[in-house]
Amino acid sequence: MMEAPTIVIIGEEVGAYGGAYGVTKGLLKEFGKERVIDSPISEAGFVGAAVGAAMSGLRPVAELMYIDFSGIAMDQIANQAAKIRYMFGGQMGVPMVLRTQGGTGRSAAAQHSQSLEGWFLHVPGLRVALPGTVSDAYHLLRASLRLADPVVFIEHKALYVQKGKLDPTQADADWGRAVVRRPGDQVTVVTYSRMLTYALAAAENAAGHGVEAEVIDLRTLNPLDLETVSDSVTKTGRAIVVTEACLTGGPAAEISARIQEECFDFLEEPILRIAGEDVPIPVAPALETSSVPTVELITEVIRKLVR
Amino acid sequence: MNLKMPDLSTTGSPIKVVRWLVEVGDFVERGQAIVEVETDKATMELEALGPGTLLQQLVPVGSEASAGDVLAVIDETQAGSTVIGNSHTANEVSYHRDFLLNLYERMLLIRQFEDRVKALFLEGSMPGTIHQCQGQEATAVGVCAALRPDDFITSTFRGHGHALAKGLTVQEMLDELFGGVTGCCKGKGGSMHIGNIGKGMIPGIAIVAGGIPVATGMALAFRMRKTQEIVACFFGDGAVAEGAFHEALNMAALWNLPVLFVCENNLYGASTRIDQVMKNTKVSDRAASYGFRGETVDGNDVLAVYEAASQAAQECRSGRGPVLLELETYRRSGHSRRDPCHYQPKEERAFWSANDPIIRFAQALLVDGNADLDDLDRIQKRVDDEIESAVEKAKTTPKPGIEDLLTDVYAS
């Protein structure tokens, strides 16, 4: 915001309160209410306003407090932001970022815990980013703010308390490129967002049993960096896709299909998916934990796949 | 009539006169920029509230004035020799004859365009569907005549009239309707998404009420960037029942945004009559509940629309917006291509036929002596020729190739 005076933030509680999870804390004081705009509880209204502002010279960052609320704003996201460039014959696009957060981990129950990235993945015209590290929460967001297209930037509520290193002098994230977070040569684990942390822990566990897993952090689902993934799978011959999003019709299915199309001749085992249960997220902590993949489960699957 | 300095400064500091745009003795039209002034925040032009002759410039260039000070005196009785009194509207104001004939020609162009497009659809040479606006020409033309070229509009699936009124050409629109690569959206948008950003029209938003938050955001950007632009947001009575209408009007009010909300109340949301879906059918009443001004206007009287829209546009431009205009009109065509319109009662259709905006305005032009039958024939012929020549070209416009299918989804 210091570099680009056109960046404005709009959303519920983003100003005086500092955001439901404190992400925009202090920005109102620093940049004023012209640029940090507390909106009414009107998701369609303020997301739509961000679309219009993006078409009129600003670079808005709309904050949707929970990804679960996106249904209310979906027309503006999927019909307006995503399609304006195409149906306008390329005359102009919608350079905005829709920041939101999803996932389990705080016993927020069925309407405040979902992993809905698949909804946005299914809409041509939207870019979809999911940071899994502290550094990406910053540098991937910066990269998103340089794009000329709408980006749905999905943070994970359980990662807000995660500590990590941030080097603000580092370059912006290489947009659309996945990162190999842990090298290994026996199996490739493809994941993103909070499941990256789980997958890395599982890979360490597996290493204790002599199995070396390579862990890939996709960072963006659109674009999908199939090159990095297939380079790895071609080498390991085995692939596991891990998502917190529920299994049926979910992103794990899409990623698996792409790997299969790309790497069929190199696969020694079927591609496996580890995903959330097909269930509304329950509130009881034990049930909530069981509704999404665990480190233990990922460890076990890694070990079984590399027999 | 005096031109007074409006309350433009948020800090109450004096406002400087930068330059006069009209000489003493010159005739000015309603809405014409007269003087450029500068506040502590921005530079802007003040417009004449009505036509007349500029008699006096009371504040010299470089001097300062405060809100309420009289800047200029305009004599409405001294209309120039080319201006003929028009008894058509309540305010008894005068308009330049060319201005009136241009309004007429715009409306006729829309009507003839729509009728010709309908024929092209019926003969099967055009793809897709259409939502036509025969009967509603005065709303589009009256509102757009009150806007400046750099103002914006948002439109709906029923946007042909808005586009023509905002200055899109018949050719770029017909090419688009034929799915041609020379169309305004390169054959990728079609009838429902007509637009040309260079002419101040974003693509038509074909989701009911979907354009209302977008227009609100555009106005937010104008205000932040301290431009003098405003946006007129067209929608139908059907949109009033959508949540997006409520959300956007509340936000626009809250932030005093320069949006002119234009509800074309044609009595039907698709086939359902307005009194089947709302208890209070007076749409303009909604504005008060959000804390701004609403007004219901005879939407088939192009000058009444123009005057109401000019007033509203000026309010928006001076930071006193938004405004909700409800324009009462009637759709003479079906909702979409295949709709035979059986739900509109015969008597109702007859009433509105007698109230047709083009016929009414033609009669007024004749009665007031602003045009004779030869003038109207000449305009008709010009419009017909323009459309026919465009149709011939549009029929053979090159179509996008398969290599164009996946372009324009993303910037890169």
Interface residues (C-beta under 8 A of the other chain):
Chain A: V8 E34 R35 I37 S39 P40 S42 A44 G45 F46 V47 G48 A49 A50 V51 G52 A53 A54 M55 S56 G57 L58 P60 I72 D75 Q76 N79 Q80 I84 R85 Y86 M87 F88 G89 G90 Q91 M92 G93 P124 G125 R127 L147 A148 D149
Chain B: F152 G183 C184 C185 K186 G187 K188 G189 H193 G195 N196 I197 I202 P203 I205 I207 G210 I212 P213 V214 A215 T216 G217 M218 A219 L220 A221 F222 M224 R225 G243 A244 H246 E247 A248 N250 M251 L254 W255 T407 D408 V409 Y410 A411 S412
